[in-house]
């Protein structure tokens, strides 16, 4: 038996267990690239990521043309970012339950265009969504909770925000390039500023009544 400070005594077995726990490897956040090598479309399948499934804080890159339909089956998942450098990916939740919504901290970048992300998302920080492929679209179909954060759009390609955008306080939305289409009756409180490019309101309530609207806008009812 081992005697510790203050008269505390531990058996060798307990001490060894504590040592092992202290030395247990911890998964490190990293870039995970979709390979589609599993027999399912699930994010939790290691073979879909070259052998190691993503963990909290990872950056996800969707590349290639294998298993374009991919499904987030990891509940309450926090990510750093999502990138697409291939086209025709369809990212979907395992079910409509909010447990398969994600928290994202550092944005979404699409360098190829013509991709769709239907995940419900919460912004974990102010960030940007970018479609860098001119003449293509990047579609977000899930609800977006901006929380207390702000969002910038850009990249030259078209971005369709089809889900409801909500927020807890003034959330500034900025369009720096390209075309952004707001397709739902959004409830976020902050202003929408267009520095370059344009915004389309497919829904008359795409920008909340009373919110500031700076820059060009096309209203499509």
C-alpha positions, 0 to 999 in steps of 0.5 A, spaced: 500 500 500 502 507 498 501 512 503 499 519 500 499 526 503 494 527 509 494 520 511 491 517 505 492 510 503 492 507 496 493 500 494 498 499 488 492 496 484 488 503 485 494 507 484 496 503 477 489 504 475 489 512 476 496 512 472 493 508 466 487 513 466 492 519 466 496 516 461 490 514 456 491 517 449 486 523 448 483 523 440 486 530 437 482 534 433 484 534 426 482 534 418 478 528 416 477 527 409 471 523 406 473 517 402 466 513 402 470 507 403 465 504 408 458 500 406 454 505 409 453 513 408 454 514 416 459 519 419 461 514 424 463 509 420 471 510 420 472 507 413 468 513 410 474 517 413 480 513 411 480 509 417 478 514 423 472 517 424 471 524 426 471 527 433 469 533 436 473 539 434 475 536 427 475 539 420 471 535 415 473 535 408 468 532 403 472 530 396 472 525 391 465 522 388 464 516 392 458 516 397 456 523 395 450 522 400 453 522 407 449 522 413 451 525 420 449 519 425 453 522 431 449 526 436 450 533 439 456 533 434 461 540 435 465 541 429 470 546 427 469 547 419 466 543 413 469 544 406 467 541 399 472 540 394 467 535 390 460 536 387 454 533 388 454 532 395 448 531 399 449 532 407 443 529 411 442 528 418 440 521 421 433 523 422 429 530 423 431 529 431 435 536 433 440 531 436 443 530 430 444 538 429 451 540 429 455 546 432 460 549 427 465 554 429 469 556 423 464 556 417 463 552 411 467 553 404 465 550 397 470 550 392 467 546 387 459 548 388 453 544 387 453 541 394 447 541 399 447 541 406 441 539 410 443 539 417 440 543 422 446 548 425 448 552 431 453 557 430 459 556 435 462 563 433 462 568 428 464 566 421 463 565 414 459 561 409 463 561 402 461 558 395 467 560 391 465 556 384 462 562 380 455 559 376 454 554 381 450 553 388 451 551 395 444 550 399 443 549 406 436 546 407 436 545 415 435 551 420 440 555 422 441 558 429 445 564 429 445 564 437 449 571 439 454 570 433 454 574 426 455 571 419 458 573 413 457 570 406 461 570 400 465 567 394 462 569 388 457 563 387 450 562 389 448 560 396 441 558 398 439 559 405 432 555 405 432 553 413 429 558 418 435 563 420 434 565 428 438 568 433 438 570 440 440 577 439 442 582 434 446 578 429 449 582 423 449 578 416 453 581 411 454 579 403 461 580 401 460 577 394 455 572 390 448 572 391 445 569 397 437 567 397 433 567 403 428 562 402 424 562 409 421 566 414 427 568 418 427 571 425 434 573 427 434 580 429 440 584 426 441 587 420 443 585 413 448 588 409 450 587 402 457 590 400 458 586 394 453 581 390 446 581 392 441 578 396 434 575 394 428 574 398 424 568 396 420 569 402 417 576 404 420 575 411 427 573 409 429 579 413 425 580 419 420 586 419 424 592 422 431 590 421 436 594 417 437 592 409 443 595 406 444 594 399 441 591 393 435 586 394 431 582 389 424 580 392 421 574 389 414 572 392 
